[in-house]
Structures are given as structure tokens and as C-alpha cells.
Amino acid sequence: MAEPIILVKKADGSFVRVPLSQVKKMQGEGKKMPATKDDARPLLDEAVPVGNANLSRVSESRQNQIDSVIKKLSFVVPADYSNRLRIVVQLRLKEIRSNEQTTAALIRETGQAGVGLTWSQADEVIKRCEAAVAASLPAVRGPGALANATPHNAFVHSEVQSFEQARPLSPVAPESFKLNSEPRVKTVMHDVVSRPTEVGPIDEIRYVTLIDFRRLSHNPVEAAARLKQKFVNLQGESILLYLDAWDAWRQSPLYTDYVKLVFAYLETPRPLAKLSADKHGLQLAEISAIVQMEKELSVV
């Protein structure tokens, strides 16, 4: 009986017909390579290069800038709240907080983790921080340092290259470039809140405006008495509703206009009667009626 012949693929990719006995002999002569520890290592197990230990992984503390800003202020913060002021200034210098967030932290009352500054003092701190940030920026090289001719390019066609050389270049005057480094205070924007479709007694107080107050009565004293009656009615129902009503009152547009006018009176030497001369704004009689209403309700 003839020995069977099979087709075997060689290492170079070609095929050859070999008797079955010779194939078994070739398999018997094959040797297995011993396994090493590298064969058992995961494919993703690679050595991580060690970085430069001298590189700083955190931002600078800017303590020198903080000291410089605080020394230039025209007022002195009590020692109990000086650390709060340093933290607020540090976050602004690092540009972690915006001007609006910094102003809110500065004017917030000390009992609410604030610094307790006035609007004018907070504005001064913002200006000092803006000046410090602008001074720490790297210098910008102006157009005067630019080259007056294009670099030579050996791959440009000779005709195009001759055209570039023949075309006159008009250098830009250095005086036309100016870098404005003066700090600019951003305008504080307030969110626009729309009234709900269904208004309850507390929502009436939360969204009351000067126009609503004047609609209660043409007499400011009588209008304040009607507004006061809303608080009295809620107090008779529940003390919790009464407290919610006062929180809503401090969020109302009428109370906001009233507080802004009082702050403007405290920060400027102008009399309150002149500040309330605008007929579209709160009048002196209306301010007095609101103050008397809060006194009668034992809030002020």
C-alpha cells in the first residue's frame, strides 16, 4: 500500500508535497521555546516615565500680590475678617472667581461668611485686583518687532519669488498699536425672573413692584397699611407663612429699589430728597411709609 502524500506549507509561504511519515518526523524534531516572564506580562503593562520633580503642579499662591493689593486699599478691615479678605482677593487674582462673584462675597454680611464691605469699598478692591492681574500678564510684542521682509523659500517658483521681491512692503507704524492695560469693571447683570401664572399671597409679596405699591393707594401711608395687612393675615394663619412672607419681601423688586436708594444715600453726601426726585422712582414719602411699616411689624 502506497504511503499517503499530504500538502505542507513551508516557512516562505510556498507549498510542497511530503509523505506522511516525513511530516511526523518533522513534527517530532520541532522544539518548543521555554516560556519567560515577559510572556506572562500584560500587554498594557508599560513603564510609566517619571516626570520632572521640579515642575510645579499647583498654581502660585500670589501672597505678594495679595499683600500689595491690601496695602493699597484706602480702608482697613478688622483683624477678625482680614483672612476672609485675603481669600477673596486670592481667588480673584487667580481668576477663579469673576468680578460679580468677588463683589458678592465682599458685600455679604460677616455673619454669612462675608467680609461686610460697602459697595464703594468692594469696587475699590475690584479695581486693585484688576490692576494686579493686568500687571502680572506677560508683555506682548508689538508689530514693530516683526520682520520687514519675507524669509527666503527655496521651493517657491522663480517667477513668484521675483514678484514677491519686487512688491514693496509697507511696514506698520508702531504707534498704531496700543495695548489698553486699564482695568475695566464689568456691569453686574441680574437674572430676569418671570411671574408665575398662579400667584399666592406670598408670591404677591415676592413680586410686588413700585407700580403695584402705588396701585394699592395714591396715599403712600394707606398703601403701606394695606401691604402691612397682607403680613398680618399670614401671621394669623401660621408663623411659618409669616416668616416666608418676610423672605419673599426681601426678594421683591420694591424692596430692592428701596435698599439701593438707601445705599446711595449712605455713600453720597446728597440728601435723600434729591435722590428720590425722579417721579418714576421711590419718593421720600413712600420710603418713610415703608420704614414705618417695618417698624410696626417689629422687623427693623
Residue, then its C-alpha position, 0 to 999 in steps of 0.5 A: m500500500a502506497e504511503p499517503i502524500i499530504l500538502v505542507k506549507k513551508a516557512d516562505g509561504s510556498f507549498v510542497r508535497v511530503p509523505l506522511s511519515q516525513v511530516k511526523k518526523m518533522q513534527g517530532e524534531g520541532k522544539k518548543m521555546p521555554a516560556t519567560k516572564d515577559d510572556a506572562r506580562p500584560l500587554l498594557d503593562e508599560a513603564v510609566p516615565v517619571g516626570n520632572a520633580n521640579l515642575s510645579r503642579v499647583s498654581e502660585s499662591r500670589q501672597n505678594q500680590i495679595d499683600s500689595v493689593i491690601k496695602k493699597l486699599s484706602f480702608v482697613v478691615p478688622a483683624d477678625y475678617s482680614n483672612r476672609l479678605r485675603i481669600v477673596v482677593q486670592l481667588r480673584l487674582k487667580e481668576i477663579r472667581s469673576n468680578e460679580q462673584t468677588t463683589a458678592a462675597l465682599i458685600r455679604e454680611t460677616g455673619q454669612a461668611g462675608v467680609g461686610l464691605t460697602w459697595s464703594q469699598a468692594d469696587e475699590v478692591i475690584k479695581r486693585c485686583e484688576a490692576a494686579v492681574a493686568a500687571s502680572l500678564p506677560a508683555v506682548r510684542g508689538p508689530g514693530a518687532l516683526a520682520n520687514a521682509t519675507p524669509h527666503n523659500a527655496f521651493v517657491h517658483s522663480e517667477v513668484q519669488s521675483f514678484e514677491q521681491a519686487r512688491p514693496l512692503s509697507p511696514v506698520a507704524p508702531e504707534s498704531f498699536k496700543l495695548n489698553s492695560e486699564p482695568r475695566v469693571k464689568t456691569v453686574m447683570h441680574d437674572v430676569v425672573s418671570r411671574p408665575t401664572e398662579v400667584g399666592p399671597i406670598d408670591e404677591i409679596r415676592y413680586v410686588t413692584l413700585i407700580d403695584f405699591r402705588r396701585l394699592s393707594h395714591n396715599p403712600v401711608e394707606a398703601a403701606a397699611r394695606l401691604k402691612q395687612k397682607f403680613v398680618n393675615l399670614q401671621g394669623e394663619s401660621i408663623l411659618l407663612y409669616l416668616d416666608a412672607w418676610d423672605a419673599w419681601r426681601q426678594s421683591p423688586l420694591y424692596t430692592d429699589y428701596v435698599k439701593l436708594v438707601f445705599a446711595y444715600l449712605e455713600t453720597p453726601r446728597p440728601l435723600a430728597k434729591l435722590s428720590a426726585d425722579k417721579h418714576g422712582l421711590q419718593l421720600a414719602e413712600i420710603s418713610a411709609i415703608v420704614q414705618m411699616e417695618k417698624e410696626l411689624s417689629v422687623v427693623 
